[in-house]
Amino acid sequence: MILSRLTDHLRSHGRASLADLARALDTTPDALEGMLKLLERKGQVRRLEGAPCPGGCCKCDPATLTLYEWAGR
């Protein structure tokens, strides 16, 4: 059920951060990571690594810096 909601969200929005996906699906980033890895292996999702904040403080949540982009059909 959540996997279909995840794919629907990415299809409609194109790309989103891990934190945004977790918020939209009312779950935790940890709960989504396995599903996103599965979708990556299937070629439906691309993981886009975010760059550190320009300030270099390294205090940003990594879930807000990692983006996922829909690549499926």
C-alpha positions as CSV (number, residue, x, y, z in Angstrom):
1,M,0.0,0.0,0.0
2,I,2.7,2.5,1.0
3,L,4.8,1.5,-2.0
4,S,2.0,2.5,-4.4
5,R,1.5,5.8,-2.6
6,L,5.2,6.4,-2.8
7,T,5.3,5.8,-6.5
8,D,2.2,7.9,-7.1
9,H,3.7,10.8,-5.2
10,L,7.0,10.7,-7.1
11,R,5.2,10.3,-10.4
12,S,3.1,13.4,-9.7
13,H,5.8,15.6,-8.2
14,G,8.8,14.4,-10.3
15,R,11.3,14.6,-7.4
16,A,11.3,15.1,-3.7
17,S,13.6,14.9,-0.7
18,L,13.5,11.9,1.6
19,A,12.2,14.2,4.4
20,D,9.4,15.5,2.1
21,L,8.4,12.0,1.1
22,A,8.3,10.9,4.7
23,R,6.2,13.9,5.6
24,A,3.8,13.4,2.7
25,L,3.3,9.7,3.4
26,D,3.1,10.1,7.2
27,T,6.1,7.8,7.9
28,T,9.8,8.0,8.8
29,P,12.7,8.3,6.3
30,D,14.0,5.0,7.6
31,A,10.8,3.3,6.7
32,L,11.0,4.6,3.1
33,E,14.7,3.8,2.4
34,G,14.2,0.1,1.7
35,M,11.3,0.9,-0.7
36,L,13.3,3.6,-2.5
37,K,16.3,1.2,-2.9
38,L,13.9,-1.4,-4.5
39,L,12.6,1.2,-6.9
40,E,16.2,2.3,-7.7
41,R,17.1,-1.3,-8.5
42,K,14.1,-1.5,-10.8
43,G,15.1,1.7,-12.6
44,Q,12.0,3.6,-11.6
45,V,13.7,6.0,-9.2
46,R,17.0,7.8,-9.3
47,R,18.8,8.9,-6.1
48,L,20.3,12.4,-6.4
49,E,22.8,13.1,-3.7
50,G,22.5,16.6,-2.3
51,A,25.4,18.9,-1.8
52,P,26.3,20.1,1.7
53,C,24.9,23.5,2.8
54,P,27.0,26.4,1.4
55,G,27.9,27.4,5.0
56,G,29.7,24.1,5.5
57,C,28.2,23.7,9.0
58,C,27.2,20.0,8.4
59,K,24.1,20.5,10.7
60,C,21.5,19.9,8.0
61,D,19.5,16.7,8.2
62,P,20.8,14.3,5.5
63,A,17.2,13.4,4.7
64,T,16.6,16.9,3.4
65,L,19.7,16.8,1.1
66,T,19.0,13.5,-0.6
67,L,16.5,13.8,-3.5
68,Y,14.7,11.1,-5.3
69,E,13.5,11.6,-8.9
70,W,10.9,9.5,-10.7
71,A,12.6,7.8,-13.7
72,G,10.0,5.1,-14.5
73,R,7.4,5.0,-17.2
